[in-house]
Amino acid sequence: MSPGNRPISQRVRTVTLQIARLREKLSSKTRNNFTSDFQYRSWLDKTNELITELEDELSVLTDPGEYDRLPPAVAAEELGTTVNKVRQLIKGGEILASGKVAHEYVSREELAAACETGLKELLRRLGQDSAEVFEESIAHLHQGQLRLAERACQRLIARETLVGTFALPYETALLLARAEMDEVDARLRFIRRAEGTERARFIRNLQRILAGMSFPDEAAMAVAERLLHGGESLNADDRKVVRSKADDLQELAMFITTVVLEEIGQRWKRPLRTAHREELCEIIQDAVYSSLHAQESYDRLASPKEFVDAVRTLMPRYFKPARLIGGLVRD
């Protein structure tokens, strides 16, 4: 790569041009271009603040050796990649940075750790989804490696949100390991208020982590034991079918419905609203129960035979075989 095309040189040119354009706007616009003094003052303050940020970055780019916090362009040059790729690694939680978006800074310690890990491994981690990060990172909490667990937690939050299916249980367990009980209580209150299926996922993932953890703090241990064995768990033997006898087909219909909703929750980027989830649950449950009932009574009653035969005419002639989910394997 020629010197002029290196990340630092490219970024210096970009920042220098941005500063020049902002200064040009400052000189060309006046109070008359705005509808109020407040708008004019706000624009003036934001523009001057942005110029200061860019000038600070330019100073670091000109002589990186004098600074402990480095912009992405310096990190990109050290890692042998582009600024955009470094920003992706920052967004994915693979490289920790501080500061505003588009004006992040990476500490020298963090950059050294990234270089030791290597670009290839960082990109592999970046390609992992939240489920893969979760599975890979449970061991950090089981082994008491809290610094690695903190990094894993940030990676999960970057892929989901603070209240993601994997991020929230993982952070709750991490806070419990630190005995930050007020923070733990706040997250458990959120989990308790969650919709049934979502709450079950939170608790199941949290229990998976807690089962292998040890807690020197007695209060943290008591909470963990309750979560594992008592009040926070869902009693699987207490399920009831409203306004209906819980026959085998009803149980099976609800089981299949739960699997479908769980898979939707895993695959869709945005979580369903509670009202939509309830409506979708009812639609799926009714369809599944009707299908099971019709298949079971096909040879005994006329209406199930008519139902099954009609649906079969709607089925596509060719279709992609279903695959197993949830880690299931064939015999």
N, C-alpha and C positions, 0 to 999 in steps of 0.2 A: 504494500500500500504506500503510495507516494505521500510525502509530508503534508501536502495540501489537502489530501483526502482523508487524513486521520481524523478521528472523532473530535479531538480538542480543536484542531484547526477549523473544522467545519462549524463547530459550535461558536468559536470566537467570531467567525464571519456573521453567523446568524444573530448573535447577541448584539454585535456592533451595529448591524442594520436595524434591529428592533429599537435600539436606543435612539438612533438618528431619526427614525420615523416618529417616535414618541415626542422627541424634542421639537420636531417640525409641527406636530399637532399643537403642542403647547404654545408655540409662537403664532400659530395661525388662528386659533380659536379664542374668542373673548366671551365676556358675560352675555353679549347679545345673541350668542348661539344657543343659549339655554333658556328654559321657561321660568326658572327661579334661581335665586341666589344659592339655595340649598343644592340644587342639581349641579350648578357650576362649581361650587366648592367641593362637592363629593367627587366630581370628575377630576378636578385639579389634584385633590389629595390622592386618589387612586393612581392617577398617571405618574405623579411624583414618586409614590411608593414603588410602583413597578419599575421605574427607571433606577431607583436605588437598589432594588433586588437584582436587576440585570447588571448594574455596575459592580455590585459585590461579586456576582458570579464571574464576571469578566476578570476581576482581580485574581480570583482563585485560578481561573483557566490560564492566566498569563504566567503565574508562578505557583503551581500546585504544591511544591515542596514546603511552602511556608504555612500551610493550613492543615488542620486536623479533620475538617469536614470537606468532602469533595463532591462536586457535581457529577451527574451520570456520565458526562463525556470523558472524565478522567477514569471512571470505573470501566467504561467501554474500552478505552485504550489499553488499560491494564489486562482486561480479560480477552482482548483480541476480537471484539465484536462491535456492534453498532449501538448508538445511543438509544434507538427505539427498542432494541432487544433488552438493554439494561432496564429501561422503563417497564417493559413487560415483566421482567424478573422482580422488580420492585412491587409492581401491582399484584403479582402473584404471591408475594410474601417470601420469595426465595432470597432476596437481598433486602435487608432492613434499611429504611431511610427515614429521615425526619424532614420537616418543612412542608411547604405547600405543594400541591400537585403541580407538576411542570416546573417546580423550583425545588426539587428534593435535593438532599445532601446525604452522602454515605460516609460514615466514619472510616478512618483508616483501619481500625480494628476489624470492622465489618468487611471492608474491601479485601483485607488480607485473608480473612476466612473464606470469602468467595473465591479468591484466586487459588487457595489451597484445595477447595472442593472441586474446582475446575468447571469450565463453561459447559462441557458435555453433560456432566452430572446435574448441574443447575437446570439445564434445559430439560433433562429427563424428569426431574422433579416438577418442573413447571407444567409438564404434560399430564401429571397425575390429577385425577378428579378427587373430590372431597372424600369419597368412600375409600379410595386407595391411600390417601394421606392418613385417614383415621386408622385404618388397619395397621399401617406401618408404624404409627406413632403411639399406639397404646403401650408398647413396651417401655417408652420413655417414662411414663408415670408408674408403671409396675416396678421399674428399676430405680425410681427416685431421681431420675435425671431431669430436674425441673427446668434447667436452661434449655435443653433440647425440647422439652414439652412446651415451653413458652413459644419457641419458634414454630413448632407444629401447630399450636393454637392460632397463631397469626396467619399461617398458611391456610388453615381451615376457614377462618373468618374472611380471608381474601377471596376464597372460592364460593362461599355461601354468604352469610351475614352473621352478626353477633348471635342471632337466634336460629341459626341453621340446624338441621337435623343432627349433624355431627359436631359442629362448632360449639353449640351451647352445652351439650353434655361434657365435652372435652374441657371446656373452660371451667365448668362447675367442678369437675374432678380436680383440676389444677388448683383452683382456689381452695378447695378442701384440703389439698396437700399442704398448702401454705397456711392453713387454719385461719383464712380470712372469712370468718363466719357470717358477718353482715352481708358480704357480697354473695356468699353461698345461699343465704336465705332469700335474697332478692331473686336469684335465678330459679330457686326451687318454687317460689311463688309464681313466677312466670310459667314454669312447667305445669304446675297444678291447674292453672287457668286455661291451658291449651286444650284444643278440641281433642276428643277421645283418641282417635287414631294417631294424631300427631303427638299427644302426650305419651302414648304407648311407645312410640319410636324413641322419644327423648329418654324415657326411663330405661328402656331396653339397652340403649347405647351407653347410658350412664352406668348401669349395672355391670355391663361387660368390662368397663374400665375399673370400677371399684373392686371387682372380685379379685383382682391381683395386686391391690395396693395395700400398703401398711401406713398407719398414722400414729406418730408419736404423741400428737395432741389428743387428749381424751374426748373433748367435745367433738372434734372432727371424726374420731372413731365411732362415737355414738351415732352421729348422723349417717355415716357410711353403713353401719350395721342396720339402721332403720330402713335405709334405702334398699339394701340388699335383701332383707328378710321380713320387713314389716310394712308400716303404714303407707309408704310412698309407692309400693308396687301395686300392680293391678291383679285382682283375684280372678284367675281364669275360670274358676269353678262357679263364679257368681253371675255369669251371663244369663240374661233373660230375654225372651222374645215378647215384645209388647203386643198384647191383645191376641196372642196365639200360643198354642201349645208348642213347646220347643222340640219338635220332632227332628229326626235325623236330616231331612231335606232342608229344613230351615237353618239348622246349624251349618250344614255344608254350604248353603247359599251365602250365609254371612261370612263364612271362612273365605270363599272365593272372592266375595266383594271386598273383603279386607285386603286380600292379596293384590287385587286390581288397583285399589286406591293407594296402597303402599307403593306399587310400581310406578303409578302416575306421579306420586310425590317425589320419587327418586329421579325420574327422567325429566320432568318439566322444570324449567328454569325458575318460573315464578310460582309460589305456593297458591293453592286454591283458596279463595275466601271461604269462610265457614259456611255461608248460605249456599254457595255453589257446591261445596263438598257434600253437604247434606242432601242436596237435590240429586247430585250425581250418585251418591251412595244408594238412594232410594231407587233410582232408575236401574242401576246395575243389579241391586239385590232382587228387585222384582223380575228382571229379565232372567237372571240366573235361576231363581227359584222356579219360575214358570218352565224353563227349559228342563230342569231336573225332574220336575213333576211330570211333564209331558213324556220324557223318555222313560221314566219309571212305570207309567200307567199306559204306555202306547198300545199294548195288546189287550187292555181291559176296557178302555173307554173310547168313545168316538171323538170327543173334542181334542184330547191329546194327540190322537193319530192325525187329525186334520191340521193341528198346530205344527207338528213336526214335519209333515209332508209339505206344508206351505213354506216353512222356513228353508227346507232343503232346496226348493226351487230357486230361492234367492241367493243361495251360497255360490260363490265364484267357482267355476269349473277347475281352475288352477289356483293354488294359493301356496304361499311360502310356509313351510313347516314351522311350528312353534318351537322355541328353544326353552331350555330350562333356565330358571332364574334362581336367585338366592343361594347360589353355591350348590345347587342340586346336581347330582351326577347320575348317569344311567348305570344299571347293573353291569 
